[in-house]
Amino acid sequence: MASEDEHVLTYLKERLAELIGPDGGRAAEVLGWVREASPKEAGVFLSAIRSSQAVQQPAVAAKLAAMSLDKSLPLERRAGLLAALDTQKHLDAATLGRFTELARDASSGEAGWAATRTIGRVMATDSQRSGSQAAYLDKLLTIGSESSDDDIRYLAISMPMHADPILDRSAMERYAKILTTEGSANGRDAAAHMLSLSQDKARVMEIFASAFRADGDICARWAMFRFAARAAGKEALPVMALMASADPRFQDDHRTFEQLYGSGVVDFDRVWLSLPDQDPHGCLHRPD
């Protein structure tokens, strides 16, 4: 533990995970060391537990969750405990609710951020395993709408991208509200991305057309413009033309998309890769 050699510490994490294996008792023993450990030691112990087979046992996961919600522990330690749960195959309703309340807490800091990320990562795993998405998406939308922390809201808004959910009407309208009320332009960008996954393409075009007019940020507007094409393909061109009419900075973009669709390219990924410039408005590395 005293070594500063990252190779030695990596070996220790891997060896400890191997020694824990599927043994819930050993996982609990190592977890017991976490409370009084130094930050470096706790990182090694929690990484080993996370990588072990035993972490999937309900009793081990429950102990990790309980410790992550223990307010007597520093937020950094609680964040590490939450991160150790992000390989879970499923989170039950009670755990989802507790993690959501933590993320909504204005004082949750990095623990709230870690709780949000864990919900999103387990959502992606559970979606592939069972197709279950609705409960996770509901909680992430709650965090994305109600957290007072910009970074946590952005993470909650964007994490469902990794599960590629098809938005139902309720989720679509909740993202529409975020698109028009979120103070962070990055958050509005992520909401536009998510709205492009909705089944109701006509409604998405209405939402984008209205939000585009009301949003003065060019990068948020660029997100709505390009994700309109992702949502509806060639059928989005009339809405994109209205956007370009409202903001002449998008006229060249509209002509480019029009030419690509006119050439017979249909798939959005091919359209996107065919653009002469994928960052025409300098939005990729903008400060928020």
C-alpha positions as CSV (number, residue, x, y, z in Angstrom):
1,M,0.0,0.0,0.0
2,A,2.9,2.3,0.6
3,S,4.1,1.9,-3.0
4,E,3.6,4.7,-5.5
5,D,3.9,2.2,-8.3
6,E,0.6,2.0,-10.2
7,H,1.5,-1.4,-11.5
8,V,1.9,-2.8,-8.0
9,L,-1.4,-1.3,-6.9
10,T,-3.1,-2.7,-10.0
11,Y,-1.7,-6.1,-9.2
12,L,-3.0,-5.8,-5.6
13,K,-6.5,-4.9,-6.8
14,E,-6.6,-7.8,-9.2
15,R,-5.2,-10.3,-6.7
16,L,-7.5,-9.2,-3.9
17,A,-10.5,-9.5,-6.3
18,E,-9.3,-13.0,-7.1
19,L,-9.0,-13.9,-3.4
20,I,-12.5,-12.6,-2.7
21,G,-13.9,-14.6,-5.7
22,P,-17.6,-15.6,-5.1
23,D,-17.2,-15.6,-1.3
24,G,-19.6,-13.1,0.2
25,G,-18.0,-13.5,3.6
26,R,-14.6,-12.4,2.3
27,A,-16.2,-9.5,0.4
28,A,-17.9,-8.4,3.7
29,E,-14.5,-8.6,5.5
30,V,-12.8,-6.4,2.9
31,L,-15.8,-4.0,3.0
32,G,-15.3,-3.8,6.7
33,W,-11.8,-2.4,6.1
34,V,-13.1,0.4,4.0
35,R,-14.6,2.5,6.8
36,E,-11.3,3.3,8.5
37,A,-9.0,3.0,5.5
38,S,-7.0,5.8,4.0
39,P,-8.3,7.1,0.6
40,K,-5.8,5.1,-1.3
41,E,-6.5,2.0,0.6
42,A,-10.2,2.4,0.3
43,G,-9.8,2.8,-3.5
44,V,-7.9,-0.5,-3.7
45,F,-10.4,-2.4,-1.5
46,L,-13.5,-1.1,-3.3
47,S,-12.0,-1.7,-6.8
48,A,-11.3,-5.3,-5.7
49,I,-14.9,-5.8,-4.4
50,R,-16.3,-4.2,-7.6
51,S,-14.3,-6.7,-9.7
52,S,-15.1,-9.8,-7.6
53,Q,-17.9,-12.3,-8.3
54,A,-19.2,-11.7,-4.8
55,V,-20.4,-8.2,-5.5
56,Q,-23.4,-9.6,-7.4
57,Q,-24.6,-11.3,-4.2
58,P,-27.7,-9.5,-2.8
59,A,-26.2,-9.4,0.7
60,V,-22.9,-7.8,-0.5
61,A,-24.7,-5.3,-2.7
62,A,-27.1,-4.4,0.1
63,K,-24.1,-3.7,2.5
64,L,-22.4,-1.5,-0.2
65,A,-25.7,0.4,-0.7
66,A,-26.2,0.9,3.0
67,M,-22.7,2.2,3.6
68,S,-23.0,4.5,0.5
69,L,-26.0,6.2,2.3
70,D,-24.2,6.5,5.6
71,K,-23.9,10.3,6.3
72,S,-21.2,9.7,8.8
73,L,-18.8,8.8,6.0
74,P,-17.1,11.5,3.8
75,L,-18.7,12.1,0.4
76,E,-15.6,10.9,-1.4
77,R,-15.8,7.5,0.4
78,R,-19.6,7.3,-0.3
79,A,-18.9,8.0,-4.0
80,G,-16.4,5.1,-4.1
81,L,-19.0,2.7,-2.5
82,L,-21.6,3.8,-5.1
83,A,-19.1,3.2,-7.9
84,A,-18.6,-0.3,-6.7
85,L,-22.2,-1.0,-7.4
86,D,-22.2,0.1,-11.0
87,T,-21.7,-3.5,-12.3
88,Q,-25.0,-4.7,-10.8
89,K,-27.4,-6.4,-13.1
90,H,-30.4,-4.8,-11.5
91,L,-31.4,-2.2,-8.9
92,D,-34.6,-2.7,-7.0
93,A,-37.2,0.0,-6.6
94,A,-36.2,0.8,-3.0
95,T,-32.5,1.2,-3.9
96,L,-33.4,3.3,-7.0
97,G,-35.5,5.6,-4.8
98,R,-32.8,6.1,-2.2
99,F,-30.1,6.8,-4.8
100,T,-32.4,9.3,-6.5
101,E,-33.0,11.1,-3.3
102,L,-29.3,11.3,-2.6
103,A,-28.7,12.7,-6.1
104,R,-31.4,15.3,-5.6
105,D,-29.8,16.4,-2.3
106,A,-28.1,19.8,-2.8
107,S,-25.3,18.7,-0.4
108,S,-24.6,15.3,-2.0
109,G,-21.7,16.5,-4.1
110,E,-19.6,13.7,-5.7
111,A,-21.7,11.1,-4.0
112,G,-24.8,12.4,-5.8
113,W,-22.9,12.4,-9.0
114,A,-21.7,8.8,-8.4
115,A,-25.3,7.7,-7.5
116,T,-26.6,9.1,-10.8
117,R,-23.8,7.4,-12.8
118,T,-24.5,4.1,-11.1
119,I,-28.2,4.3,-12.0
120,G,-27.4,5.0,-15.6
121,R,-24.8,2.2,-15.9
122,V,-27.0,-0.4,-14.3
123,M,-29.8,0.8,-16.6
124,A,-27.7,0.0,-19.6
125,T,-26.8,-3.4,-18.2
126,D,-30.4,-4.3,-17.2
127,S,-31.7,-3.0,-20.5
128,Q,-29.5,-5.5,-22.4
129,R,-30.3,-8.3,-20.0
130,S,-34.1,-7.9,-19.6
131,G,-35.2,-4.9,-21.6
132,S,-36.0,-3.1,-18.3
133,Q,-35.6,0.7,-18.7
134,A,-38.7,2.6,-17.5
135,A,-37.9,2.7,-13.8
136,Y,-34.3,3.9,-14.4
137,L,-35.3,6.4,-16.9
138,D,-38.0,7.8,-14.6
139,K,-35.5,8.3,-11.8
140,L,-32.8,9.9,-14.1
141,L,-35.4,12.3,-15.5
142,T,-36.4,13.2,-11.9
143,I,-32.7,13.9,-11.1
144,G,-32.2,15.8,-14.4
145,S,-35.2,18.0,-13.6
146,E,-34.7,18.6,-9.9
147,S,-31.1,18.5,-8.9
148,S,-29.5,21.9,-8.2
149,D,-26.1,20.7,-9.4
150,D,-25.4,21.4,-13.1
151,D,-23.0,18.5,-13.5
152,I,-25.4,16.0,-11.9
153,R,-28.4,17.2,-14.0
154,Y,-26.3,16.9,-17.2
155,L,-25.2,13.4,-16.2
156,A,-28.8,12.4,-15.5
157,I,-30.1,13.8,-18.7
158,S,-27.4,12.2,-20.8
159,M,-26.8,8.8,-19.2
160,P,-29.8,7.1,-20.9
161,M,-28.0,7.5,-24.2
162,H,-26.0,4.4,-23.3
163,A,-29.2,2.3,-23.1
164,D,-30.8,3.7,-26.4
165,P,-34.3,3.8,-24.9
166,I,-37.3,4.4,-27.2
167,L,-39.0,7.3,-25.4
168,D,-42.7,6.9,-24.7
169,R,-45.0,10.0,-24.6
170,S,-44.4,10.7,-21.0
171,A,-40.6,10.6,-21.2
172,M,-40.7,12.6,-24.4
173,E,-42.7,15.4,-22.8
174,R,-40.4,15.4,-19.7
175,Y,-37.4,15.8,-22.0
176,A,-39.2,18.5,-23.9
177,K,-39.6,20.4,-20.6
178,I,-35.9,20.0,-19.9
179,L,-35.1,21.3,-23.4
180,T,-36.9,24.6,-22.6
181,T,-36.1,25.1,-18.9
182,E,-32.6,23.7,-18.4
183,G,-30.2,26.5,-17.6
184,S,-27.1,24.6,-19.0
185,A,-26.7,24.6,-22.8
186,N,-24.9,21.3,-22.5
187,G,-28.0,19.9,-20.7
188,R,-30.3,21.2,-23.5
189,D,-28.0,19.6,-26.0
190,A,-28.3,16.2,-24.3
191,A,-32.1,16.6,-24.1
192,A,-32.2,17.2,-27.8
193,H,-30.2,14.1,-28.4
194,M,-32.6,12.1,-26.2
195,L,-35.7,13.5,-27.9
196,S,-34.4,12.2,-31.2
197,L,-35.0,8.7,-29.9
198,S,-38.7,9.3,-29.5
199,Q,-41.2,7.3,-31.5
200,D,-43.5,10.3,-32.2
201,K,-41.4,12.1,-34.9
202,A,-44.0,14.7,-35.7
203,R,-44.2,15.8,-32.0
204,V,-40.4,15.9,-31.8
205,M,-40.4,18.3,-34.8
206,E,-42.9,20.5,-33.1
207,I,-40.8,20.6,-30.0
208,F,-37.6,21.4,-31.8
209,A,-39.2,24.1,-34.0
210,S,-40.6,25.9,-30.9
211,A,-37.6,25.4,-28.7
212,F,-35.2,26.6,-31.5
213,R,-37.0,29.9,-31.8
214,A,-36.9,30.5,-28.0
215,D,-33.2,29.4,-27.4
216,G,-30.6,32.0,-28.1
217,D,-27.6,29.7,-27.7
218,I,-26.1,28.7,-31.1
219,C,-24.8,25.4,-29.8
220,A,-28.2,24.4,-28.3
221,R,-29.7,25.4,-31.7
222,W,-27.1,23.3,-33.5
223,A,-28.1,20.3,-31.4
224,M,-31.8,20.8,-32.2
225,F,-30.9,21.3,-35.9
226,R,-28.8,18.1,-36.3
227,F,-30.9,15.9,-34.0
228,A,-34.0,16.9,-36.0
229,A,-32.3,15.1,-38.9
230,R,-31.5,12.1,-36.7
231,A,-35.1,11.9,-35.5
232,A,-37.0,12.2,-38.8
233,G,-34.4,12.0,-41.6
234,K,-35.4,13.6,-44.9
235,E,-38.8,14.5,-43.4
236,A,-37.0,16.9,-41.1
237,L,-35.9,19.2,-43.9
238,P,-38.9,21.6,-43.8
239,V,-38.3,22.2,-40.1
240,M,-34.6,22.6,-40.7
241,A,-35.4,25.1,-43.4
242,L,-37.5,27.1,-40.9
243,M,-34.6,27.0,-38.5
244,A,-32.3,28.3,-41.1
245,S,-34.7,31.0,-42.0
246,A,-34.9,32.1,-38.3
247,D,-31.1,32.0,-37.9
248,P,-29.1,32.6,-41.2
249,R,-26.1,31.0,-39.6
250,F,-27.7,27.6,-40.4
251,Q,-28.4,28.2,-44.0
252,D,-25.2,26.5,-45.2
253,D,-26.0,23.6,-42.9
254,H,-29.5,23.3,-44.3
255,R,-28.1,23.3,-47.9
256,T,-25.6,20.6,-47.0
257,F,-28.2,18.3,-45.4
258,E,-30.6,18.9,-48.3
259,Q,-27.9,18.0,-50.8
260,L,-27.0,14.8,-48.9
261,Y,-30.6,13.6,-48.7
262,G,-31.1,14.6,-52.3
263,S,-28.2,12.4,-53.3
264,G,-30.0,9.4,-51.9
265,V,-28.2,9.0,-48.5
266,V,-30.8,8.1,-45.9
267,D,-29.0,6.6,-42.9
268,F,-28.2,9.4,-40.4
269,D,-24.8,8.0,-39.5
270,R,-23.8,8.1,-43.2
271,V,-25.2,11.7,-43.5
272,W,-23.3,12.7,-40.4
273,L,-20.0,11.2,-41.6
274,S,-20.5,12.9,-45.0
275,L,-20.7,16.4,-43.5
276,P,-17.8,18.6,-44.6
277,D,-17.6,19.9,-41.0
278,Q,-19.2,18.2,-38.0
279,D,-18.5,21.2,-35.8
280,P,-19.4,24.2,-38.0
281,H,-20.4,26.4,-35.0
282,G,-17.4,25.6,-32.7
283,C,-19.5,23.8,-30.1
284,L,-17.5,20.7,-29.3
285,H,-15.2,22.2,-26.7
286,R,-17.3,25.2,-25.6
287,P,-17.4,26.2,-22.0
288,D,-20.8,26.0,-20.4
